[in-house]
Amino acid sequence: MRKYELIYILRPDLDQEGVQSLVEKFQTVIANGGEVEKVDVWGKRRLAYEIEKHREGYYVLINFSAPAETVSELDRVLKITDEVIRYMIVRDVA
């Protein structure tokens, strides 16, 4: 299993319970084949530029280890989740 970093931005109109349920949803997808090492919810921050008419968003960073199949499934789930504005999965080489 390789180490990865996932950072995603959620829509700013979500309440705290909505943000928490999405964080748990993505952790569950990772835990099905991998291992979540660290979850860091940064909270609502201003975006550098407007995305889909949003000027703010909830930032979440997850460090995890998983096989390639789990990363592919996570990518698929992130793409179809409407509350996700942007996301990026990066392999950690350190």
All heavy atoms as an XYZ file, in Angstrom:
776
protein
N       0.840     -1.186      0.000
C       0.000      0.000      0.000
C       0.882      1.246      0.000
O       1.886      1.306      0.695
C      -0.896      0.014      1.246
C      -1.977     -1.033      1.220
S      -3.314     -0.768      2.396
C      -2.483     -0.657      3.939
N       0.459      2.200     -0.774
C       1.186      3.467     -0.856
C       0.494      4.519     -0.019
O      -0.685      4.417      0.288
C       1.247      3.938     -2.304
C       2.079      3.046     -3.166
C       2.227      3.633     -4.523
N       3.190      2.826     -5.277
C       3.410      2.962     -6.548
N       2.751      3.858     -7.246
N       4.287      2.210     -7.164
N       1.257      5.548      0.316
C       0.713      6.657      1.099
C       0.205      7.742      0.161
O       0.828      8.027     -0.857
C       1.778      7.232      2.021
C       2.191      6.282      3.116
C       3.221      6.937      4.010
C       3.610      6.009      5.123
N       2.878      6.267      6.335
N      -0.922      8.357      0.535
C      -1.540      9.402     -0.268
C      -1.995     10.549      0.623
O      -2.187     10.373      1.834
C      -2.767      8.865     -1.013
C      -2.462      7.825     -2.047
C      -2.467      6.474     -1.721
C      -2.176      8.189     -3.352
C      -2.194      5.508     -2.675
C      -1.903      7.229     -4.315
C      -1.911      5.890     -3.965
O      -1.635      4.946     -4.911
N      -2.181     11.699     -0.012
C      -2.813     12.858      0.609
C      -4.029     13.218     -0.223
O      -3.948     13.277     -1.446
C      -1.879     14.062      0.597
C      -1.033     14.206      1.802
C      -0.282     15.530      1.798
O      -0.504     16.373      0.905
O       0.540     15.694      2.688
N      -5.130     13.454      0.451
C      -6.347     13.905     -0.214
C      -6.736     15.234      0.405
O      -6.826     15.353      1.627
C      -7.483     12.901     -0.005
C      -8.911     13.397     -0.255
C      -9.114     13.737     -1.720
C      -9.916     12.360      0.189
N      -6.918     16.237     -0.421
C      -7.452     17.512      0.048
C      -8.679     17.811     -0.799
O      -8.667     17.609     -2.004
C      -6.425     18.661      0.002
C      -6.999     19.899      0.673
C      -5.968     18.948     -1.399
C      -5.982     20.917      1.092
N      -9.746     18.215     -0.119
C     -10.951     18.565     -0.861
C     -11.615     19.769     -0.221
O     -11.408     20.079      0.949
C     -11.917     17.388     -0.987
C     -12.348     16.739      0.294
C     -13.503     17.149      0.948
C     -11.626     15.689      0.849
C     -13.916     16.538      2.114
C     -12.029     15.074      2.008
C     -13.181     15.499      2.633
O     -13.585     14.892      3.800
N     -12.426     20.451     -1.043
C     -13.140     21.652     -0.613
C     -14.624     21.381     -0.772
O     -15.082     20.969     -1.841
C     -12.747     22.879     -1.458
C     -11.239     23.071     -1.449
C     -13.456     24.124     -0.946
C     -10.751     24.112     -2.436
N     -15.368     21.589      0.310
C     -16.812     21.393      0.308
C     -17.531     22.727      0.192
O     -16.981     23.766      0.555
C     -17.250     20.689      1.597
C     -16.638     19.311      1.839
C     -17.032     18.815      3.221
C     -17.086     18.336      0.777
N     -18.757     22.693     -0.293
C     -19.554     23.906     -0.458
C     -19.717     24.630      0.874
O     -19.883     24.000      1.927
C     -20.936     23.548     -1.006
C     -20.886     23.083     -2.418
C     -22.231     22.830     -3.030
N     -23.347     23.233     -2.192
C     -24.555     22.710     -2.272
N     -24.791     21.750     -3.123
N     -25.521     23.131     -1.500
N     -19.702     25.966      0.874
C     -19.762     26.734      2.116
C     -21.151     26.775      2.754
O     -21.268     27.100      3.932
C     -19.342     28.139      1.685
C     -19.705     28.216      0.253
C     -19.505     26.826     -0.292
N     -22.201     26.406      2.030
C     -23.544     26.473      2.598
C     -23.923     25.230      3.405
O     -25.048     25.126      3.891
C     -24.581     26.737      1.497
C     -24.517     25.724      0.370
O     -23.604     24.886      0.371
O     -25.389     25.783     -0.513
N     -22.987     24.297      3.586
C     -23.245     23.113      4.415
C     -23.177     23.489      5.889
O     -22.403     24.352      6.296
C     -22.208     22.025      4.132
C     -22.231     21.388      2.750
C     -21.012     20.501      2.572
C     -23.489     20.578      2.584
N     -23.981     22.798      6.709
C     -23.865     22.987      8.154
C     -22.784     22.047      8.687
O     -22.241     21.221      7.955
C     -25.204     22.763      8.849
C     -25.764     21.363      8.608
O     -25.198     20.620      7.797
O     -26.773     21.022      9.249
N     -22.471     22.180      9.963
C     -21.385     21.394     10.565
C     -21.670     19.893     10.496
O     -20.758     19.096     10.287
C     -21.167     21.843     12.017
C     -19.807     21.531     12.560
C     -18.667     22.153     11.761
O     -18.798     23.213     11.168
N     -17.542     21.482     11.725
N     -22.934     19.500     10.665
C     -23.296     18.082     10.599
C     -23.095     17.535      9.188
O     -22.662     16.398      9.013
C     -24.745     17.890     11.028
C     -24.986     18.178     12.489
C     -26.460     18.124     12.842
O     -27.287     17.770     11.967
O     -26.787     18.437     13.997
N     -23.416     18.350      8.176
C     -23.224     17.936      6.788
C     -21.766     17.734      6.457
O     -21.399     16.772      5.759
N     -20.930     18.636      6.934
C     -19.485     18.519      6.707
C     -18.962     17.252      7.377
O     -18.228     16.464      6.767
C     -18.740     19.763      7.246
C     -17.235     19.559      7.202
C     -19.131     21.000      6.453
N     -19.380     17.020      8.622
C     -18.906     15.847      9.359
C     -19.360     14.545      8.700
O     -18.591     13.586      8.624
C     -19.388     15.908     10.815
C     -18.746     14.882     11.712
C     -17.238     15.017     11.777
O     -16.689     16.114     11.748
N     -16.549     13.896     11.851
N     -20.589     14.504      8.194
C     -21.074     13.278      7.561
C     -20.311     12.985      6.270
O     -20.025     11.826      5.961
C     -22.572     13.373      7.286
O     -22.838     14.319      6.283
N     -19.937     14.028      5.514
C     -19.150     13.808      4.304
C     -17.726     13.360      4.623
O     -17.177     12.490      3.946
C     -19.120     15.078      3.453
C     -20.417     15.381      2.705
C     -20.363     16.764      2.089
C     -20.686     14.336      1.641
N     -17.143     13.928      5.679
C     -15.805     13.499      6.101
C     -15.842     12.016      6.472
O     -14.970     11.235      6.056
C     -15.301     14.358      7.283
C     -14.040     13.768      7.881
C     -15.057     15.788      6.837
N     -16.872     11.602      7.202
C     -17.001     10.191      7.592
C     -17.250      9.299      6.386
O     -16.746      8.173      6.318
C     -18.115     10.039      8.622
C     -17.769     10.647      9.959
C     -18.950     10.696     10.917
O     -20.033     10.167     10.575
O     -18.778     11.264     12.011
N     -18.016      9.794      5.423
C     -18.294      9.029      4.202
C     -17.000      8.728      3.452
O     -16.760      7.586      3.042
C     -19.249      9.821      3.311
C     -19.499      9.209      1.951
C     -20.402     10.108      1.130
C     -20.542      9.631     -0.296
N     -21.404     10.509     -1.097
N     -16.151      9.736      3.286
C     -14.900      9.529      2.553
C     -13.925      8.670      3.355
O     -13.170      7.884      2.775
C     -14.277     10.864      2.166
C     -15.162     11.699      1.275
C     -15.328     13.049      1.489
C     -15.863     11.124      0.230
C     -16.143     13.817      0.677
C     -16.696     11.869     -0.594
C     -16.835     13.227     -0.368
N     -13.951      8.791      4.678
C     -13.107      7.937      5.512
C     -13.539      6.477      5.379
O     -12.694      5.581      5.364
C     -13.196      8.355      6.981
C     -12.397      9.574      7.325
C     -12.524      9.918      8.797
O     -13.629     10.025      9.324
N     -11.403     10.101      9.445
N     -14.833      6.233      5.274
C     -15.341      4.868      5.121
C     -14.893      4.268      3.798
O     -14.515      3.092      3.738
C     -16.883      4.865      5.206
O     -17.274      5.472      6.430
C     -17.431      3.461      5.126
N     -14.923      5.058      2.730
C     -14.461      4.577      1.425
C     -12.988      4.186      1.506
O     -12.581      3.140      0.994
C     -14.678      5.649      0.332
C     -14.027      5.245     -0.975
C     -16.158      5.911      0.122
N     -12.188      5.002      2.174
C     -10.758      4.707      2.320
C     -10.554      3.467      3.182
O      -9.743      2.591      2.861
C     -10.012      5.914      2.927
C     -10.036      7.092      1.957
C      -8.574      5.540      3.277
C      -9.559      8.393      2.562
N     -11.311      3.358      4.280
C     -11.135      2.256      5.230
C     -11.533      0.909      4.646
O     -11.115     -0.132      5.165
C     -11.930      2.538      6.497
N     -12.323      0.876      3.571
C     -12.713     -0.396      2.954
C     -11.522     -1.162      2.405
O     -11.553     -2.384      2.359
C     -13.750     -0.162      1.849
C     -15.129      0.083      2.412
O     -15.428     -0.273      3.538
N     -15.971      0.721      1.616
N     -10.473     -0.469      1.964
C      -9.311     -1.166      1.448
C      -8.005     -0.634      1.983
O      -6.956     -1.220      1.776
N      -8.076      0.502      2.679
C      -6.855      1.141      3.153
C      -6.943      1.507      4.623
O      -7.735      0.948      5.368
N      -6.114      2.464      5.000
C      -6.025      2.876      6.399
C      -5.891      4.389      6.473
O      -4.981      4.967      5.878
C      -4.806      2.207      7.031
C      -4.528      2.613      8.448
C      -3.248      1.960      8.956
O      -2.914      0.850      8.520
O      -2.586      2.600      9.785
N      -6.802      5.030      7.204
C      -6.756      6.475      7.402
C      -5.744      6.761      8.506
O      -5.837      6.222      9.597
C      -8.147      7.027      7.796
C      -8.059      8.511      8.087
C      -9.150      6.761      6.696
N      -4.772      7.617      8.203
C      -3.736      7.941      9.181
C      -4.039      9.228      9.930
O      -3.813      9.318     11.132
C      -2.382      8.051      8.485
C      -1.930      6.732      7.894
C      -0.731      6.870      6.986
O      -0.178      7.979      6.870
O      -0.348      5.849      6.384
N      -4.542     10.244      9.223
C      -4.777     11.544      9.856
C      -5.863     12.286      9.092
O      -5.874     12.295      7.865
C      -3.486     12.357      9.841
C      -3.572     13.703     10.503
C      -2.237     14.420     10.430
C      -2.370     15.853     10.857
N      -1.164     16.619     10.622
N      -6.771     12.917      9.834
C      -7.814     13.758      9.241
C      -7.694     15.134      9.868
O      -7.662     15.275     11.091
C      -9.225     13.189      9.508
C     -10.283     14.111      8.948
C      -9.352     11.803      8.924
N      -7.605     16.153      9.031
C      -7.451     17.517      9.513
C      -8.499     18.393      8.824
O      -8.404     18.653      7.633
C      -6.042     18.018      9.188
C      -5.670     19.263      9.949
O      -6.445     19.675     10.836
O      -4.598     19.829      9.665
N      -9.518     18.810      9.590
C     -10.556     19.691      9.052
C     -10.110     21.125      9.306
O     -10.019     21.552     10.452
C     -11.926     19.412      9.714
C     -12.989     20.341      9.149
C     -12.330     17.960      9.527
N      -9.814     21.846      8.245
C      -9.307     23.214      8.368
C     -10.423     24.217      8.587
O     -10.169     25.346      8.979
C      -8.523     23.603      7.132
C      -7.254     22.834      6.920
C      -6.684     21.939      7.774
C      -6.406     22.886      5.781
N      -5.538     21.431      7.229
C      -5.344     22.001      6.003
C      -6.452     23.587      4.597
C      -4.330     21.802      5.090
C      -5.443     23.397      3.683
C      -4.385     22.506      3.931
N     -11.644     23.854      8.262
C     -12.763     24.763      8.448
C     -13.024     25.601      7.208
O     -12.478     25.359      6.137
N     -13.863     26.617      7.383
C     -14.247     27.462      6.252
C     -13.157     28.493      5.988
O     -12.732     29.205      6.885
C     -15.570     28.162      6.545
C     -16.157     28.866      5.335
C     -17.394     29.658      5.678
C     -18.615     28.773      5.709
N     -19.871     29.545      5.810
N     -12.706     28.529      4.733
C     -11.668     29.467      4.312
C     -12.099     30.154      3.025
O     -12.882     29.610      2.252
C     -10.356     28.725      4.026
C      -9.795     27.920      5.173
C      -8.739     28.704      5.887
N      -8.281     28.026      7.071
C      -7.056     27.577      7.241
N      -6.162     27.719      6.294
N      -6.722     26.996      8.364
N     -11.533     31.306      2.783
C     -11.786     32.041      1.547
C     -10.991     31.390      0.413
O      -9.822     31.031      0.596
C     -11.377     33.489      1.720
C     -11.696     34.356      0.538
C     -11.621     35.826      0.933
N     -11.743     36.681     -0.211
C     -12.899     37.015     -0.783
N     -14.015     36.546     -0.276
N     -12.938     37.801     -1.824
N     -11.609     31.236     -0.741
C     -10.945     30.657     -1.905
C     -10.087     31.711     -2.595
O     -10.388     32.908     -2.534
C     -11.983     30.122     -2.895
C     -12.944     29.058     -2.372
C     -13.985     28.735     -3.435
C     -12.211     27.810     -1.966
N      -9.044     31.284     -3.268
C      -8.174     32.208     -3.999
C      -8.915     32.821     -5.188
O      -8.671     33.954     -5.563
C      -6.920     31.491     -4.482
N      -9.827     32.057     -5.766
C     -10.664     32.538     -6.868
C     -12.022     31.854     -6.762
O     -12.163     30.811     -6.126
C     -10.006     32.266     -8.227
C      -9.616     30.825     -8.451
C     -10.504     29.916     -9.016
C      -8.363     30.360     -8.073
C     -10.166     28.597     -9.196
C      -8.003     29.044     -8.257
C      -8.906     28.172     -8.823
O      -8.559     26.859     -9.000
N     -12.996     32.438     -7.390
C     -14.363     31.942     -7.322
C     -14.484     30.615     -8.073
O     -14.025     30.487     -9.206
C     -15.295     32.983     -7.927
C     -16.735     32.773     -7.597
C     -17.590     33.931     -8.072
O     -17.524     35.009     -7.462
O     -18.303     33.740     -9.068
N     -15.110     29.628     -7.439
C     -15.350     28.324     -8.051
C     -16.848     28.053     -7.967
O     -17.412     28.045     -6.870
C     -14.590     27.200     -7.329
C     -13.094     27.475     -7.315
C     -14.885     25.853     -7.987
C     -12.301     26.499     -6.478
N     -17.478     27.848     -9.102
C     -18.911     27.569     -9.162
C     -19.715     28.599     -8.362
O     -20.628     28.246     -7.617
C     -19.210     26.156     -8.665
C     -18.580     25.064     -9.494
C     -18.810     23.689     -8.923
O     -19.609     23.534     -7.979
O     -18.167     22.747     -9.411
N     -19.341     29.854     -8.473
C     -19.974     30.989     -7.804
C     -19.842     30.954     -6.278
O     -20.589     31.605     -5.575
C     -21.443     31.113     -8.209
C     -21.610     31.352     -9.698
C     -23.034     31.630    -10.058
C     -23.120     31.861    -11.563
N     -24.462     32.077    -12.027
N     -18.879     30.197     -5.768
C     -18.593     30.160     -4.328
C     -17.290     30.899     -4.070
O     -16.309     30.720     -4.788
C     -18.465     28.722     -3.823
C     -19.709     27.924     -3.966
N     -20.852     28.159     -3.240
C     -20.004     26.875     -4.769
C     -21.782     27.302     -3.583
N     -21.294     26.505     -4.518
N     -17.278     31.714     -3.030
C     -16.067     32.441     -2.645
C     -15.388     31.831     -1.424
O     -14.269     32.181     -1.088
C     -16.394     33.898     -2.354
C     -16.853     34.660     -3.570
C     -16.992     36.134     -3.259
N     -17.433     36.874     -4.417
C     -16.630     37.351     -5.363
N     -15.345     37.136     -5.282
N     -17.121     38.026     -6.377
N     -16.072     30.918     -0.737
C     -15.533     30.236      0.437
C     -15.789     28.744      0.300
O     -16.572     28.316     -0.546
C     -16.205     30.744      1.716
C     -15.925     32.181      2.050
C     -16.626     32.584      3.337
O     -17.757     32.129      3.572
O     -16.016     33.357      4.096
N     -15.145     27.963      1.168
C     -15.364     26.529      1.178
C     -14.759     25.906      2.416
O     -13.892     26.491      3.063
N     -15.246     24.715      2.767
C     -14.689     23.951      3.890
C     -13.553     23.081      3.365
O     -13.758     22.247      2.489
C     -15.761     23.061      4.527
C     -16.761     23.806      5.346
C     -17.999     24.143      4.831
C     -16.466     24.178      6.658
C     -18.930     24.831      5.593
C     -17.384     24.869      7.422
C     -18.613     25.188      6.884
O     -19.534     25.876      7.638
N     -12.364     23.279      3.910
C     -11.186     22.519      3.497
C     -10.983     21.336      4.438
O     -11.084     21.483      5.658
C      -9.934     23.394      3.568
C      -9.767     24.364      2.428
C     -10.564     25.495      2.317
C      -8.796     24.154      1.464
C     -10.404     26.394      1.284
C      -8.614     25.045      0.408
C      -9.428     26.165      0.336
O      -9.260     27.041     -0.692
N     -10.662     20.168      3.851
C     -10.379     18.963      4.640
C      -9.165     18.276      4.023
O      -9.084     18.111      2.799
C     -11.575     17.988      4.638
C     -11.268     16.764      5.489
C     -12.835     18.675      5.145
N      -8.218     17.876      4.883
C      -7.007     17.168      4.460
C      -7.006     15.788      5.112
O      -7.203     15.678      6.327
C      -5.757     17.940      4.877
C      -4.419     17.251      4.641
C      -4.117     17.175      3.155
C      -3.311     17.981      5.365
N      -6.810     14.738      4.316
C      -6.741     13.369      4.836
C      -5.460     12.725      4.342
O      -5.189     12.721      3.139
C      -7.953     12.527      4.383
C      -9.260     13.139      4.886
C      -7.817     11.091      4.876
C     -10.504     12.395      4.451
N      -4.672     12.169      5.256
C      -3.494     11.366      4.921
C      -3.893      9.906      5.104
O      -4.447      9.543      6.152
C      -2.314     11.699      5.821
C      -1.818     13.109      5.620
O      -2.521     13.961      5.110
N      -0.598     13.356      6.036
N      -3.596      9.062      4.112
C      -4.001      7.663      4.198
C      -3.076      6.771      3.398
O      -2.300      7.243      2.561
C      -5.453      7.493      3.719
C      -5.688      7.798      2.264
C      -5.734      6.779      1.326
C      -5.881      9.099      1.824
C      -5.965      7.047     -0.012
C      -6.113      9.379      0.491
C      -6.151      8.346     -0.432
N      -3.149      5.473      3.668
C      -2.445      4.449      2.911
C      -3.488      3.546      2.290
O      -4.441      3.145      2.969
C      -1.544      3.607      3.824
O      -0.586      4.414      4.451
N      -3.315      3.218      1.010
C      -4.306      2.388      0.332
C      -3.733      1.830     -0.958
O      -2.808      2.396     -1.535
C      -5.554      3.210      0.026
N      -4.328      0.716     -1.442
C      -3.952      0.223     -2.769
C      -4.596      1.067     -3.864
O      -5.493      1.878     -3.596
C      -4.502     -1.209     -2.771
C      -5.608     -1.190     -1.785
C      -5.222     -0.187     -0.740
N      -4.162      0.862     -5.083
C      -4.637      1.673     -6.209
C      -6.136      1.530     -6.446
O      -6.796      2.491     -6.845
C      -3.869      1.288     -7.469
N      -6.700      0.359     -6.180
C      -8.139      0.152     -6.396
C      -8.966      1.041     -5.469
O      -9.994      1.591     -5.872
C      -8.528     -1.315     -6.155
C      -7.846     -2.310     -7.057
C      -6.460     -2.689     -6.573
O      -6.192     -2.635     -5.352
O      -5.623     -3.019     -7.436
N      -8.524      1.191     -4.233
C      -9.235      2.034     -3.276
C      -9.159      3.497     -3.685
O     -10.139      4.235     -3.573
C      -8.649      1.843     -1.860
O      -8.721      0.460     -1.511
C      -9.401      2.660     -0.833
N      -8.009      3.911     -4.185
C      -7.844      5.293     -4.638
C      -8.751      5.562     -5.837
O      -9.367      6.630     -5.934
C      -6.366      5.590     -4.969
C      -6.209      6.979     -5.532
C      -5.511      5.415     -3.728
N      -8.874      4.595     -6.734
C      -9.772      4.750     -7.887
C     -11.223      4.879     -7.447
O     -11.974      5.693     -7.978
C      -9.629      3.557     -8.832
O      -8.338      3.495     -9.354
N     -11.634      4.076     -6.481
C     -13.002      4.153     -5.956
C     -13.235      5.483     -5.256
O     -14.290      6.101     -5.416
C     -13.262      2.982     -4.993
C     -14.602      3.023     -4.315
C     -15.789      2.891     -5.267
O     -15.613      2.483     -6.421
O     -16.914      3.218     -4.827
N     -12.269      5.947     -4.484
C     -12.383      7.235     -3.808
C     -12.507      8.356     -4.828
O     -13.332      9.263     -4.668
C     -11.167      7.462     -2.908
C     -11.108      8.768     -2.145
C     -12.288      8.894     -1.194
C      -9.801      8.874     -1.379
N     -11.733      8.309     -5.888
C     -11.810      9.301     -6.959
C     -13.204      9.316     -7.581
O     -13.785     10.378     -7.806
C     -10.747      8.996     -8.010
C     -10.672     10.046     -9.093
O     -10.521     11.237     -8.751
O     -10.757      9.674    -10.276
N     -13.770      8.147     -7.805
C     -15.108      8.043     -8.378
C     -16.155      8.650     -7.459
O     -17.017      9.417     -7.887
C     -15.447      6.577     -8.660
C     -16.757      6.362     -9.391
C     -17.127      4.887     -9.431
N     -17.539      4.388     -8.139
C     -18.747      4.595     -7.597
N     -19.640      5.314     -8.227
N     -19.046      4.086     -6.420
N     -16.074      8.350     -6.167
C     -17.045      8.861     -5.195
C     -16.938     10.379     -5.077
O     -17.949     11.081     -5.004
C     -16.848      8.177     -3.823
C     -17.682      8.845     -2.745
C     -17.188      6.701     -3.915
N     -15.720     10.903     -5.074
C     -15.536     12.351     -4.990
C     -16.113     13.053     -6.225
O     -16.694     14.130     -6.112
C     -14.056     12.690     -4.838
C     -13.466     12.433     -3.463
C     -11.949     12.374     -3.541
C     -13.905     13.482     -2.474
N     -15.979     12.453     -7.395
C     -16.495     13.048     -8.626
C     -18.012     13.154     -8.625
O     -18.563     14.130     -9.133
C     -16.064     12.229     -9.846
C     -14.674     12.491    -10.304
C     -14.358     11.669    -11.534
C     -12.908     11.838    -11.922
N     -12.518     10.960    -13.024
N     -18.704     12.167     -8.052
C     -20.163     12.163     -8.113
C     -20.818     12.841     -6.912
O     -22.038     12.973     -6.877
C     -20.714     10.729     -8.272
C     -20.363      9.858     -7.076
C     -20.235     10.122     -9.567
C     -21.019      8.497     -7.096
N     -20.032     13.282     -5.939
C     -20.584     13.965     -4.776
C     -20.740     15.446     -5.094
O     -19.762     16.151     -5.349
C     -19.666     13.777     -3.547
O     -19.470     12.375     -3.329
C     -20.282     14.402     -2.312
N     -21.985     15.920     -5.083
C     -22.281     17.295     -5.482
C     -21.715     18.342     -4.521
O     -21.470     19.470     -4.917
C     -23.788     17.503     -5.603
C     -24.372     16.732     -6.778
O     -23.629     16.483     -7.747
O     -25.564     16.378     -6.718
N     -21.532     17.994     -3.259
C     -21.061     18.958     -2.267
C     -19.570     19.266     -2.386
O     -19.086     20.215     -1.785
C     -21.359     18.464     -0.843
C     -22.813     18.431     -0.487
C     -23.534     17.181     -0.976
O     -22.859     16.245     -1.437
O     -24.767     17.163     -0.904
N     -18.834     18.465     -3.151
C     -17.396     18.671     -3.330
C     -17.179     19.659     -4.471
O     -17.606     19.426     -5.594
C     -16.669     17.338     -3.621
C     -15.194     17.579     -3.894
C     -16.840     16.378     -2.461
N     -16.515     20.774     -4.151
C     -16.210     21.785     -5.165
C     -14.951     21.393     -5.933
O     -14.922     21.392     -7.151
C     -16.012     23.175     -4.516
C     -17.280     23.621     -3.803
C     -15.617     24.193     -5.574
C     -17.090     24.901     -3.012
N     -13.887     21.071     -5.210
C     -12.612     20.657     -5.799
C     -11.988     19.593     -4.895
O     -12.203     19.583     -3.690
C     -11.620     21.821     -5.872
C     -11.870     22.814     -6.952
C     -11.356     22.302     -8.291
N     -11.272     23.349     -9.281
C     -12.284     23.790     -9.989
N     -13.483     23.330     -9.784
N     -12.117     24.732    -10.892
N     -11.162     18.741     -5.497
C     -10.395     17.766     -4.716
C      -9.113     17.427     -5.463
O      -9.006     17.638     -6.675
C     -11.215     16.499     -4.451
C     -11.427     15.636     -5.666
C     -10.552     14.609     -5.959
C     -12.479     15.855     -6.535
C     -10.719     13.813     -7.080
C     -12.663     15.078     -7.650
C     -11.787     14.056     -7.923
O     -11.962     13.286     -9.037
N      -8.150     16.890     -4.717
C      -6.904     16.465     -5.323
C      -6.321     15.331     -4.475
O      -6.207     15.456     -3.255
C      -5.902     17.623     -5.406
C      -4.631     17.249     -6.101
S      -3.518     18.626     -6.527
C      -3.496     19.593     -5.073
N      -5.983     14.246     -5.141
C      -5.330     13.119     -4.488
C      -3.900     13.065     -4.999
O      -3.655     13.028     -6.210
C      -6.046     11.785     -4.820
C      -7.519     11.847     -4.420
C      -5.336     10.629     -4.121
C      -8.333     10.667     -4.888
N      -2.948     13.078     -4.067
C      -1.528     13.112     -4.422
C      -0.816     11.978     -3.689
O      -1.048     11.752     -2.501
C      -0.900     14.473     -4.011
C       0.568     14.502     -4.368
C      -1.629     15.612     -4.650
N       0.051     11.269     -4.403
C       0.853     10.226     -3.761
C       1.959     10.874     -2.948
O       2.677     11.757     -3.431
C       1.454      9.308     -4.813
C       1.953      8.017     -4.199
C       2.434      7.068     -5.254
N       3.891      7.068     -5.137
C       4.695      6.789     -6.122
N       4.251      6.510     -7.310
N       5.995      6.813     -5.930
N       2.096     10.454     -1.709
C       3.101     11.007     -0.801
C       4.385     10.208     -0.978
O       4.414      8.983     -0.779
C       2.599     10.904      0.642
C       3.439     11.676      1.614
O       4.369     12.383      1.172
O       3.163     11.605      2.822
N       5.460     10.878     -1.366
C       6.716     10.177     -1.628
C       7.647     10.160     -0.415
O       8.672      9.494     -0.447
C       7.449     10.815     -2.839
C       6.663     10.587     -4.115
C       7.714     12.272     -2.626
N       7.297     10.889      0.626
C       8.170     10.956      1.802
C       7.976      9.750      2.685
O       7.003      9.110      2.735
C       7.892     12.216      2.594
